[in-house]
Amino acid sequence: MINTFEFHSKEFLWLFLLLPLIAYICKRCKKRSTLSFPYIEILKKVAGSRPLKSQRILTFLRFLALIAIIFALARPQLIHRFTESNSSGVDIMLAVDISSSMMGLDFQETREQKITTRLDIAKQVTNEFIENRPDDRIGMCAFAGSAYLVSPVTMNHHWLKENLKRLHIGLVEDGTAIGNAIATCVNRLKKSESKTKLIVLLTDGGNTAGSIAPPIATEAAAALGIKIYTIGIGKKGIIHFAYPDRDGNVIMDRLGRPLTVQASSDLDETLLEAIAQKTDGQFFRAENRKQLSDIYTKIDQLEKTEVKVKQFATVEDFFIWLIGCALLLLLLECFLRHSKFQRIP
């Protein structure tokens, strides 16, 4: 709910510019009453300075009433706005590879740049993807030699991104269990009532571990109407791979250089293409950060969420209160004028 204070007829506020002119005219037109009285000293003792003070008080009350009337004409209102959104619903499971091959340094753009692995880039781009879909329920699983659930589908994206930050190499035994990763995601989406259910699977290898074969898991996804987008990352050929410590950080030598080993990339593009084709999804290939970012942007555009927003508003009008205040001030001024502040003509 959003509360805003507004004037419905704000053009009446220009009347405040007339107040100095009204005050000036009243002062010039004021008639001075005279009365012949032989003993002026007696009048001074009786009146003292009360006539002047009383007149100022009465004038002040009239001007307060006039100010209240001008505000009433402008109609100040407190507006309570309510927004109700209905989303068509897209439930997404993100499957992120955290095997040791994700320590590849082929996404390192410059030597001066901080040491960046494939997993570092994957986490950064995945985080951006989550931020760009605020109206979707998103969950996540991580996999290496086996798969485990990082988060069920949720609208709490802040909590999801915090769990994404904690992903690192070594959380589970090494390997690449693509079939188990798909099965874990399918298990979380099978009871979903959303119109669209997606799995975005990111890996840099082929299926080398796990108890569930990728074709079987893919068949289950297709039967449940779950679409799978597969993303293969990493450059082809011989790649430098860093060694991770227990926390998944790159181990450095005494000169501040990463300890690395050279090996070839073993991405199974054929398998990833077959998974995507079976579920009416798409296979993408990324060899640098920009390509990976563009892929997530394209997936975001392909799977748009339809959001219908309804707005309601209730208005609290202060017109009657201001008119009432003006009437009370005028009645008070009239009462004082004919009682305590009554003048001798």
Buried (B, 14 or more C-beta within 10 A) or exposed (E): EEEEEEBBEEEBBEBEEEEEEEEEEEEEEEEEEEEEEEEEEEEEEEEEEEEEEBBEBBBEBBBBBBBBBBBBBBBBBEBEEEEEEEBBBBBBBBBBBBBBBBBBBBBBEEEEEEBBBBBBBBBBBBBEBBEEBEBBBBBBBBBBBBBBBBBBBBEEBEEBBEEBEEBBBBBBEBBBBBBBBBBBBBBBBBEBEBEBBBBBBBBBBBBBBBEBBBBEBBBBBBEBBBBBBBBBBBBEEEBBBBBBEEEBBBEBEEEEEBEBEEEEBEBBEEBBBBBBBBBEBBBBBBBBBEBBBBBBBEBBEEBEBEEEEEEEEEEEBBBEEBBEBBEBBBEBBEEBBEEEBEEEE
